[in-house]
Every structure is written in C-alpha cells, then in structure tokens.
Amino acid sequence: MTKISRRKATTLVAGAITALGCGLKAPAVWGQSTMTKLRVGVVPVLDAGAFFIAEAQGHFAKERLEIEVTPTPGGGPSIAALVSNQFQISMSTVTTMISGVAEGIDLKLVTGVSGAKPYPNDYSAIMVRKDSGIKTGKDCIGKTGATHLLQNLPWFCTRLWIDSTGGDSSKVSIIEVQFPQQQDALLGGRIDFAATNEPFMSAAMQAAPDKLEIVSGLMGTMIPNTIVAAFAATQDYITKNKSVVEAFARAYGQGADWAQQNKNNPEMIELIAKFTKLPPERLRSLIAWPDYIRAIQPASLERIAQTMQRYGALKTIPDTAKMIYETART
C-alpha cells in the first residue's frame, strides 16, 4: 500500500505536478482584490465531470473563488500534494483518504465527487473473454485477472466478487494492467478477466462484442451505492478558511446537482468531452455513468474501510464518520 506521509509528500508532488504541467485558471468576474485564489487538484477523469461543469457554469466565480486547477494522476499524489500545501483542496479516491487518516493525516472530506450504483447501472464491471469459461468467482481459481492498480477500490471489490461467488481470491493472481491496455490483454490471453471502468468498459464492449462480455458489476454492485471519490482538505486549512471551504462546497454542489440530472444532455457531453479529451460519440454511447454526488454517507465509508481491513490494507479502521466535514453531510 502506498504511504503518503509528510516526509514523502514533497517528492511525490514534485514529480507528479511537473509531469502533468501547469494548472489552468478559471476566469474571474470580479477584481483580483475581491477573489479568493484556491489551488485545487483534480484527477481529469469521468468522475470529475461535476467539478468541470461547476467551473464552466461559473459557480465558483459567483462564490468569488478563483480556481487554479492542477491535473493529478491519482489518489496518492493528490493527497501528498494536499499534505505538503501544494493544494488547498484536492480530489482523491476514498480508499487513499481512509489510508491517509489511518496513518495519522488529519483529512476531512468536504464534498463527495462520484458514486457507483449496482448493476446494470454500475459504471465498473468484471469483463471476461467469452471463451474464458468465467461466470463466477469460483471459475477464477488458478487464473489471472487485472485491475488498474492494486489495493484500490476496484481491486478490493474484485476480491469481494471472487470470494462471494464461490471462489477464493487468495488463489487468484491479480496483476496491474492500466484501463486502456486491458482490452488487448484480455484478447491476447495475457489475463482472463479485468476490473474495468467507464469509458473503457463501453469502448471495449463495443469494439469486440463477439469476444468480450460483462459477468458482473463491480464497485456499486459489491459495495452497493458506494462512494468512489471525494474532495478533501486538511483540518488545519479548514480551521483557518472555513468560509472558503463552504463556498467551494456550495459551488461544487450546484455543478453536481446539474450533472446528475443531465447525463447525456448535449451540453454536458460537450463539457465532459472537453476536459476528458474523449470524442463526444464515445460519451454518448456509455453503458453507465458515475453518480455525481455531494453528500457522503458515513455507512458507505465504513463499509469500504471494513473491506480494506479484510484484505490487509488496514490494521485498524479509523473513525470514518469523523472524516466527513459538515459541508459533505447535506
């Protein structure tokens, strides 16, 4: 499991942010003296759709926030940047946040970002070759599967699926294969099943419908209606800047509400295509979308933490209810 202690934060952040380039500033509608600058780390994936919609629709500017966005490659570097004060608020997977709190980092989740519903509305799935003979976890024993990272939410849910459908995940090899390479790895026989996510899930199924199939939903199916990602800040920053955090959560919430109600809306497709760099036709053909959320249920975090402990990622479970700041409770 990746450690994200303060001592490692600076090195992680320097490499990640340098590689990804400079942040982009949202236009200000008031004079500079009336705007609060806020450095925000965002993973530029489908889950972040509501953030970019809130930005494009001017909700942050209306709250007098000048957002400086820095794309980040994922959970660990995002939280490392937060800890080392490179960001004031950052998006990350909740598994990384739970690990960070368990290691002593005083993080607070200030708003939800994305969630997953059960199959057939799950935007993650177990995908197999049709000739693999895999229908349940029992069929996976002695075979090789893939997730895009080890010890993250899809990896935990893959093991849950194997163990809850007659298999034994300790007798299955699970390796790292990034989402874009999973289709070729399956078709080439390198792996027998993959924990996939949108938009890669739809792309693979549409490219090879005669050779690939989905046998189960994943994140929202194994941990029903789970939270996947959130925005967090340190308690120290919140204590000193409560009104700024509240303004950020209000603005984001307006984007989340609109995004949740307008999936496949042409305006939303255009905005999502712009930041993800995906062709609009790919977005229009998605099998499923993330839920765009703002409220975080303590029970959802607790279920994830219990699963992490079950599979050796946590020695003790932190108080997950205390991780949720007041702005993320409504």
Secondary structure, DSSP 8 states (H G I E B T S, - for coil): -----HHHHHHHHHHHHHHH---EE---SS-GGG-EEEEEEE--SGGGHHHHHHHHTTHHHHTTEEEEEEE-SSHHHHHHHHHTTS-SEEEEEHHHHHHHHHTT--EEEEEEEEEE-STTS-SEEEEEETTS--SSGGGGTT-EEEESSTTSHHHHHHHHHHHHTT--GGGSEEEE--HHHHHHHHHTTS-SEEEEETTHHHHHHHH-TTTEEEEEE-HHHHTTTEEEEEEEEEHHHHHH-HHHHHHHHHHHHHHHHHHHH-TT-HHHHHHHHHHH---HHHHHT-S---EE-----HHHHHHHHHHHHHTTS-SS---GGGGB-GGG--
